[in-house]
Amino acid sequence: MALTLSVDRSSPIPLYYQLSQQLEEAISSGVLKPGDRIDTEVEIAQRYGLSRPTVRQAIAELVAKGLLVRRRGVGTQVVHSQLRRPVELTSLYDDLARASHQPRTRVLSVELLPAEGTVAESLNVPEGTTVRFLNRLRLDGDEPLALMRNWLPIDIAELDADALEESGLYELLRRAGVHMRIANQRIGAKAATAAEGKLLSVPSRSPLLTMERVSFDDAGRAVEYAAHSYRADSYSFETTLVER
């Protein structure tokens, strides 16, 4: 464990919480990286003069947050840190880049398809109207994070697989003069299908967060319908609530 921890016994803050906060900061800052093993409870307790229950509670806090995992025969390891994303009109690519992550895109398909049902209604076009469908896998470094499906009017921008692998969708739209101003968004949950689980490297039926969004430009035109699925162990939405 390549870090030094300390506890202040004169502080009113519980010792387990001091320890868990320092470990969490080490994970967030990259001092402890995904796959790194931390010392055993006995080793940490002996090194810092703590009781095993104190160390066990600190580690349990981080396991519950999805930052550490206990593996039989391996020990306690750091897992990929969860991306906490504000509920704002931003792209996942931009949010990952701002958080000093490494956004990567694997384009699964770019197609022209007839708009049907929810897609036609969301984009406010007649059924059968040709729209551009984008199907992408977003990764954080080498870790699969989200399946992203987007439908856009074909006259919005020229989009191909090469451009989408090099940049985020919203950045490409901004370059084309399209400016998102408002969106209606719904957040939910679902169980991963076998195909989704394979792409996201999670077991079938694993929990996924879902997001559906209809975005509008300066003129009030619907320019995007999105239906995304995120790994629940690596991703969460955050928002600030104000009392009315």
N, C-alpha and C positions, 0 to 999 in steps of 0.2 A: 504494500500500500504506500504509494509514493506521495505522502503528505504528512504534515504534523498537525495533530489535534491538541486542543487544550480545553480544560473546563475550569470554571470559576466557582468554587464551592461557597463563596460568600454571596453569590448572586441569588436572588429569589427565583430565577429561572431554573426549572428542574434540570438535573444533570443529563437525563436522557434526551431532553429537548435540545440542549446545547450541543450534544454530540450529533444528533440527527441533523440539525441545521448546518453544522460544519461539513458533514458528509454530503448533504444536498448541495451546498455551495461548491464543493469540490467536483461534484458531478456536473453541475450547471456550467462551471467555468472550464471544464475540459481537463482538469487535473486528473480526475478519474474518468476513463473513457469506456464506452460500451465494450463489454467483454472482460474488463479488468476484474480481478478477484480481490476482495478485501480480506483482511485477516479474520481469523475465527473470533467468536465471542470471548473465548478464554484469553487469546493473545491480546485483544484490545483491552479487556478488563485488567490484565496484569500490567500492560504498558502504561495505562493512565490511572491506575489505582482505583478502578471502578468495580462495582459488583456486576456479576453476570446478568442478573435481571435488568439492571440499568442499560447495559449494552444491548441485551435482547430486545428491550422496548424501543430503543433508538433504531435498531435495524428493522424491527417490525413496522415502524412508522414509514420507512422508506420503501419497504416491500409493498405496503398498502397503497403508496403513491405510485407504484409501478416503476420506481427507480432502481430497485434491487430485486434480484430473484434468487431464491435458494434452490440449488440443484444437487440432488443426491450424488455423492461421489465426486463432486466438483467443488462445492462450497458456495459462498455467496458472491454473486457477480453483479456488475453494473449492467443494466439494460439500456436500450436507446432512450434518451430523455424524451418526455412527452412535449409536443409542441402545443403551447397554449395560445390560441388565436383569438383576437378580439372580434366581436361581432360587428364588423364594419364592411363597407363596400371596397374590399381589397382582394387581390388575387393571392392564392396560396404560394405561388412562386415568389412574389414580392415579399410576402411575410416571412418566408424561409430565409431569403437573402438578408432582410433587415435584422433577423435574429442570429445572423452569422452562421446559419446552417448552409448546406450545400444542395440547393435544389437541382434535381435532374429530372428529365422527362423521357419516357419511352412512349412513342406514338404507336398506338395499336391500330388505328385506322383514321383516315380522312376521306369522307364520302359525301356525295350529293344524294339526298334522299327526299322522298315526299313527306311533307309535314302531316302528321296525323294526331288526332286526339289532343292530349295535353300540350304537345309541342305546338300545334297549330293555334290552339287557344291562347297559349302563353305569348307567342310571337304575334298574335293578332293578324294571322294570315289565313286565307281559305285552305281547307284541307286539300292535300295534293300539291300545294305549292312547294317547289324545290327549295330545300334549305341545306346548309352545310353542317354535317355531323362530325364532331371531333371526339375520338375515344382515346384517352391517354392514361398512362400510369405515372403518377408523380412519386418520386423517390427523394429521400433525404440522405444524400450520399449514396450508399448501396442499399439502404433500408426502404422497402416499399411502404408508402404512407397512405396514398389515396388513389381511387379510381375516379377519373373525371370525364364526364360525358357532357358535351355542350352542343347545342343547336343554334345556328346563327343564320340570318338572312344572307343569301349568297352575294348581295351587292355591298355588304358591309366592308369587307376587306379580302384580299387574296391571301389565303393561308395554306401552307403546305407543310408536310412532315418535317422537312429540314428546318424551317423557321421555327416551328413549334418545339423542336428539340433543343434549340439554342436559346429560346427566350420564352417568357410567360405570355399567355394569351392576352392579358390586359395591356401589356407593354406593346405587343404587336398592334392592338387596336388603337392605342394612343398614337403610335407612329402613323397610322392610317387616318388620323384625325377624328377618331371616335372617342368621345369622352363620356364615361359612365357618370350619371348624376344621382340616381336613386334606384333602389331595388326592393322587391318584395322577396322575403326569404323565409323558408320554413326548415326547422331543424328537427330531426327525428332519429330513429334507430331501427335496425333490422339485423337479421342473422345472415351471415355470409353464405352465399351459394358455394358449391364446390369449385366453380370456375373463378369466382371472386377470391375465395380462400387461396387458391393456387397462385394467383397474381399477387396477392398481398402477403403471401407467406404466413398465413394463419390457418388453423384448422377450419374445415367446413362447419357452419353454424356458429362461428365466433361472432361476438357482438361488433357491429359496425355503426358508427355515427353516420347519419345521412344529412345532406343539405340540398334543398331545391331552391333555385333563385331565378327570378326574372329581372333583368336589368334594363334600364331605360337611359337613353342619351339626353343631351341638352334639349332636344326638340320633343321629348316625351315618347320617342319611338322605342318599342321593345327591340333590343339588339342582341339579346342572349337569353336562352333558357338553359339552365345548368342543373344536372342531377349528379351529385358527387357522393361517394362513399369513403369513409375514413376509418382506419384502424383505431378502435376505441382504446387500445393500450398505448397508443403513441400520440393521441390527438385529443384536444378538448377545446370547446368554445368558452370564451369569457366575456362577461358584460358587466357594466356598472348599473345598479338600480338606484333610483332616486324616489323617495316617498312623495306621493301626490298630496 
